[in-house]
Amino acid sequence: MKRLSRTLTGVLLACSAIAAGSAASRAETSTDAGTPDGKTIYTANCSVCHTMQPPAKTAPPISGLASRYRTVYGNKADAVNAMVSFMKKPDATKAILGQQAVNRFGLMPAMTLPDRQLEAVSGWLWDQYDPNFDTRGNCK
């Protein structure tokens, strides 16, 4: 029952994030080069569930995700591709934090943002890496 409650809460939060995302898509903030601003996309769509630092809300914190993607992929291009793929079609086999995180948080809903926005927020997430962040035990 507890897992069902977390899943329903996650779905409701995600629905509100997706609705906010529609507004963000209409009023997309871009950098000077015309690339969508990842931080703005995070704030409008992801911060509902993902905090920057622990403690977690209903999803893993950005600092932990950034650290894990750096460890697993080692380069930004591959990590961004993996993040975009996961956000478009979340699947436990693609969950970078593993089964403990899936058990704790469930899977996020698929994001319906345009690819360039998913790429921008993924690139921004990569840049949030903190080499001093300690990931031990964060998903138990």
Backbone bond lengths (Angstrom), bond angles and torsions (degrees), N, CA, C in turn:
res aa  C-N    CA-C-N  psi(-1)  N-CA   C-N-CA  omega(-1)  CA-C   N-CA-C  phi
1 M - - - 1.446 - - 1.528 111.25 -
2 K 1.360 114.98 -39.53 1.458 119.36 179.40 1.525 111.00 -61.20
3 R 1.350 116.69 -42.16 1.472 121.08 179.41 1.524 110.37 -64.54
4 L 1.350 117.11 -41.27 1.462 121.16 177.96 1.517 110.35 -61.74
5 S 1.320 116.78 -41.36 1.461 120.77 178.63 1.527 110.83 -63.01
6 R 1.367 117.21 -43.65 1.471 120.38 177.92 1.519 110.57 -63.08
7 T 1.337 116.14 -40.64 1.468 120.20 -179.37 1.513 110.36 -64.83
8 L 1.330 117.46 -45.09 1.464 120.33 179.05 1.519 111.44 -64.32
9 T 1.325 116.48 -40.53 1.465 120.04 176.79 1.521 110.02 -61.72
10 G 1.335 116.60 -43.97 1.462 120.50 178.69 1.510 112.31 -61.27
11 V 1.331 116.67 -41.20 1.465 120.88 179.49 1.518 110.05 -64.65
12 L 1.331 117.27 -44.17 1.464 120.02 179.64 1.525 111.13 -63.57
13 L 1.325 116.76 -43.69 1.462 119.86 177.95 1.519 111.14 -64.10
14 A 1.322 116.15 -40.29 1.462 119.96 179.44 1.523 111.19 -64.50
15 C 1.332 116.77 -39.06 1.466 119.49 177.96 1.519 110.85 -61.17
16 S 1.333 116.17 -41.43 1.459 118.11 178.51 1.521 110.63 -68.43
17 A 1.347 116.92 -34.40 1.471 120.30 177.30 1.517 110.74 -66.86
18 I 1.328 116.52 -40.14 1.464 120.01 179.61 1.519 109.98 -65.91
19 A 1.333 116.48 -40.91 1.465 119.44 176.73 1.521 110.26 -62.26
20 A 1.327 116.34 -41.68 1.463 119.56 176.71 1.512 110.31 -64.48
21 G 1.335 115.59 -35.50 1.461 120.58 178.75 1.503 112.36 -61.96
22 S 1.325 117.17 -35.44 1.462 120.23 177.51 1.517 109.77 -62.39
23 A 1.324 116.07 -42.17 1.459 119.68 177.93 1.525 110.18 -66.63
24 A 1.341 115.61 -39.76 1.467 119.16 179.38 1.519 110.83 -65.29
25 S 1.323 117.37 -35.40 1.460 120.42 178.62 1.517 110.74 -63.84
26 R 1.327 116.02 -37.75 1.469 119.82 179.88 1.514 111.31 -71.02
27 A 1.330 116.30 -33.23 1.464 120.45 -176.96 1.525 109.29 -116.77
28 E 1.313 116.63 47.51 1.457 122.21 -175.48 1.526 110.83 -63.97
29 T 1.328 114.92 128.35 1.448 120.49 174.89 1.518 107.82 -89.34
30 S 1.315 116.77 131.63 1.465 121.09 -178.63 1.509 110.32 -118.66
31 T 1.315 114.55 157.74 1.448 120.17 171.84 1.523 107.56 -77.72
32 D 1.315 116.32 177.39 1.466 120.10 179.58 1.525 112.22 -59.43
33 A 1.336 117.48 -29.90 1.462 121.10 -177.82 1.522 112.58 -82.89
34 G 1.325 117.40 0.64 1.460 120.47 179.56 1.523 113.83 87.50
35 T 1.318 117.57 3.12 1.457 121.55 176.75 1.529 108.53 -81.22
36 P 1.327 117.77 136.83 1.464 118.99 177.70 1.528 110.48 -57.22
37 D 1.325 116.83 147.51 1.452 122.64 -179.42 1.528 109.77 -85.11
38 G 1.331 116.59 114.39 1.455 122.05 -176.79 1.510 113.98 -60.00
39 K 1.323 117.69 -38.88 1.470 120.22 -179.33 1.530 110.48 -65.60
40 T 1.309 117.07 -39.61 1.472 120.69 178.29 1.523 110.33 -64.68
41 I 1.312 116.12 -40.88 1.468 120.32 178.78 1.524 109.60 -65.88
42 Y 1.332 117.38 -42.58 1.471 121.19 176.08 1.528 110.28 -57.73
43 T 1.311 116.73 -49.69 1.460 120.72 -177.17 1.522 111.66 -60.64
44 A 1.319 116.99 -41.77 1.467 120.94 -176.74 1.523 113.56 -78.45
45 N 1.324 118.02 -27.61 1.462 120.17 -170.52 1.520 115.69 -123.07
46 C 1.297 117.77 -30.87 1.468 120.62 -170.36 1.522 113.52 -106.08
47 S 1.325 116.82 -30.14 1.467 120.11 -174.38 1.524 112.96 -67.34
48 V 1.313 117.57 -13.48 1.463 121.01 175.89 1.531 108.98 -60.42
49 C 1.328 117.21 -37.23 1.465 122.01 -177.41 1.527 113.53 -111.16
50 H 1.343 117.75 -35.37 1.464 122.36 -174.59 1.522 111.07 -102.65
51 T 1.347 116.68 117.38 1.461 121.02 171.00 1.529 107.80 -78.54
52 M 1.300 116.71 167.38 1.461 119.58 174.59 1.528 109.91 -75.49
53 Q 1.329 117.30 -46.53 1.463 124.50 -178.29 1.525 109.03 -123.46
54 P 1.343 117.90 159.35 1.463 119.40 172.78 1.522 109.85 -59.20
55 P 1.303 118.59 153.12 1.463 127.11 8.88 1.526 111.91 -79.60
56 A 1.318 114.61 153.60 1.465 121.70 179.93 1.514 110.59 -72.95
57 K 1.333 115.67 151.15 1.470 121.73 169.82 1.524 105.53 -87.55
58 T 1.310 116.37 -99.86 1.465 121.42 -179.98 1.526 111.64 -115.38
59 A 1.325 116.93 8.77 1.460 122.56 -179.58 1.529 108.27 -151.43
60 P 1.316 117.82 162.00 1.468 120.54 -179.57 1.531 112.14 -60.19
61 P 1.324 117.21 143.28 1.469 121.24 176.75 1.527 112.05 -65.39
62 I 1.310 115.14 150.34 1.467 122.53 -179.41 1.524 111.43 -58.37
63 S 1.327 118.31 -40.88 1.467 120.34 -178.42 1.524 111.37 -59.70
64 G 1.324 117.60 -39.91 1.456 121.09 177.63 1.514 112.70 -68.92
65 L 1.323 115.88 -40.91 1.466 119.88 177.60 1.521 111.17 -63.40
66 A 1.322 116.45 -45.26 1.465 120.18 -179.84 1.523 110.56 -60.44
67 S 1.319 116.66 -43.26 1.453 120.85 179.51 1.528 110.92 -62.73
68 R 1.308 116.77 -44.36 1.468 120.53 -177.74 1.530 111.78 -67.37
69 Y 1.349 117.09 -42.98 1.466 119.44 178.16 1.529 110.93 -62.41
70 R 1.335 117.63 -37.60 1.474 120.52 177.31 1.516 110.61 -63.67
71 T 1.327 116.20 -42.03 1.462 120.81 -178.41 1.521 111.24 -66.17
72 V 1.324 116.78 -44.62 1.463 120.92 -174.44 1.525 112.26 -77.00
73 Y 1.333 117.83 -43.07 1.466 119.98 -172.14 1.522 114.29 -99.65
74 G 1.319 118.23 -35.70 1.455 120.08 177.01 1.509 116.00 74.54
75 N 1.335 118.88 -15.97 1.469 119.79 175.59 1.527 109.10 -140.25
76 K 1.307 113.95 148.02 1.457 121.20 -172.39 1.526 112.97 -63.44
77 A 1.309 118.12 -43.39 1.473 120.68 -175.81 1.529 111.63 -59.98
78 D 1.329 116.93 -47.40 1.467 119.76 179.95 1.523 111.28 -66.55
79 A 1.325 116.83 -40.00 1.461 120.56 179.44 1.531 111.30 -64.42
80 V 1.318 117.01 -43.79 1.466 121.10 178.78 1.532 109.73 -61.55
81 N 1.312 117.28 -44.36 1.470 120.02 177.92 1.523 111.11 -59.46
82 A 1.321 117.10 -42.74 1.466 121.14 179.37 1.524 111.22 -65.50
83 M 1.333 117.14 -42.38 1.469 120.67 179.53 1.524 110.81 -63.36
84 V 1.321 116.92 -46.05 1.468 120.79 -179.79 1.523 109.87 -61.07
85 S 1.306 116.73 -44.93 1.459 120.80 179.07 1.521 110.98 -59.43
86 F 1.321 116.92 -43.57 1.465 121.06 179.75 1.528 111.34 -66.20
87 M 1.324 117.13 -44.86 1.470 119.91 -177.89 1.523 111.88 -65.41
88 K 1.321 117.24 -33.99 1.469 120.71 179.63 1.524 111.97 -72.65
89 K 1.333 115.87 -35.64 1.460 120.43 -178.39 1.534 109.08 -148.20
90 P 1.351 116.46 79.88 1.459 119.78 -178.98 1.531 111.72 -58.81
91 D 1.318 115.09 137.80 1.456 122.01 -178.06 1.528 106.68 -151.07
92 A 1.308 116.50 136.74 1.468 120.55 -177.54 1.529 112.29 -57.61
93 T 1.316 117.48 -30.17 1.471 119.57 179.99 1.523 112.07 -71.79
94 K 1.335 117.29 -17.29 1.471 121.21 179.19 1.533 111.77 -103.18
95 A 1.335 117.12 1.24 1.471 121.00 -177.78 1.524 109.75 -70.09
96 I 1.295 117.35 112.59 1.460 123.90 -173.36 1.531 112.79 -66.35
97 L 1.324 117.69 -26.49 1.456 120.38 -179.25 1.518 112.70 -89.93
98 G 1.322 118.08 -5.30 1.450 121.45 174.01 1.524 115.00 88.14
99 Q 1.305 114.37 -175.51 1.454 122.09 -172.70 1.530 112.98 -65.41
100 Q 1.342 118.45 -34.15 1.467 119.81 179.03 1.530 110.88 -59.05
101 A 1.320 116.82 -42.35 1.459 120.10 179.51 1.521 110.79 -68.92
102 V 1.335 117.56 -39.21 1.461 120.55 177.88 1.530 109.37 -63.44
103 N 1.344 117.32 -41.73 1.465 120.14 177.94 1.521 111.65 -62.91
104 R 1.309 116.80 -39.64 1.467 120.67 -177.58 1.520 112.85 -75.32
105 F 1.347 116.71 -45.13 1.459 120.42 -171.78 1.525 114.71 -107.49
106 G 1.321 117.41 -17.60 1.462 119.82 -170.46 1.518 108.81 76.62
107 L 1.320 116.74 -174.37 1.461 120.96 177.35 1.520 109.53 -97.34
108 M 1.308 116.35 144.51 1.454 120.38 176.46 1.527 109.53 -71.49
109 P 1.320 117.20 156.88 1.472 118.68 174.43 1.523 109.67 -73.35
110 A 1.299 116.41 157.44 1.466 120.60 176.72 1.527 109.34 -62.31
111 M 1.318 116.24 136.96 1.462 121.44 177.52 1.529 108.39 -90.20
112 T 1.308 115.06 135.71 1.464 120.25 -177.15 1.520 112.79 -103.90
113 L 1.312 116.72 18.71 1.462 120.58 177.98 1.525 109.75 -71.71
114 P 1.320 117.30 155.12 1.474 120.17 175.60 1.533 111.12 -60.60
115 D 1.314 116.60 150.95 1.466 121.64 -178.76 1.524 112.55 -52.42
116 R 1.313 118.01 -41.37 1.475 118.48 -177.10 1.524 111.63 -65.20
117 Q 1.334 117.94 -30.57 1.459 120.32 175.75 1.529 110.60 -74.23
118 L 1.335 117.02 -39.91 1.461 120.07 176.72 1.527 110.41 -63.40
119 E 1.314 117.09 -39.35 1.465 121.30 177.33 1.525 110.93 -65.83
120 A 1.322 116.95 -40.46 1.467 120.91 -179.43 1.527 111.15 -65.18
121 V 1.329 117.02 -45.94 1.466 119.18 -178.91 1.524 110.37 -69.88
122 S 1.323 117.91 -32.47 1.465 121.00 177.11 1.532 110.81 -67.42
123 G 1.323 116.72 -42.31 1.464 120.56 176.53 1.516 111.38 -63.49
124 W 1.323 116.11 -40.26 1.461 120.82 177.33 1.531 109.77 -63.60
125 L 1.339 117.41 -43.05 1.461 121.11 179.42 1.533 109.88 -59.96
126 W 1.320 117.41 -44.97 1.473 121.56 177.63 1.530 110.59 -54.05
127 D 1.321 116.34 -40.91 1.466 121.68 -177.42 1.522 113.66 -73.15
128 Q 1.315 118.21 -8.54 1.467 121.56 -179.93 1.527 112.32 -85.94
129 Y 1.309 117.06 5.77 1.465 122.33 -178.90 1.522 111.50 -56.34
130 D 1.332 115.32 133.40 1.459 122.56 175.72 1.527 107.07 -124.19
131 P 1.337 118.40 110.49 1.464 119.93 -176.80 1.530 113.09 -62.23
132 N 1.316 118.15 -16.08 1.464 121.33 -179.94 1.528 113.20 -92.71
133 F 1.331 117.21 -1.18 1.461 120.49 -179.31 1.525 109.84 -71.40
134 D 1.328 116.71 128.27 1.459 122.68 -179.01 1.524 108.79 -98.99
135 T 1.329 116.88 113.70 1.466 121.38 -176.78 1.510 113.47 -92.25
136 R 1.288 119.36 -2.97 1.479 120.36 -176.18 1.523 111.40 -62.43
137 G 1.339 114.95 123.84 1.451 121.39 172.99 1.513 116.47 77.19
138 N 1.322 119.23 8.40 1.454 120.22 -174.74 1.520 114.55 -73.27
139 C 1.318 120.34 -17.84 1.454 121.21 -176.18 1.526 113.00 -112.50
140 K 1.302 117.10 20.35 1.463 120.03 178.89 1.505 110.47 -87.86
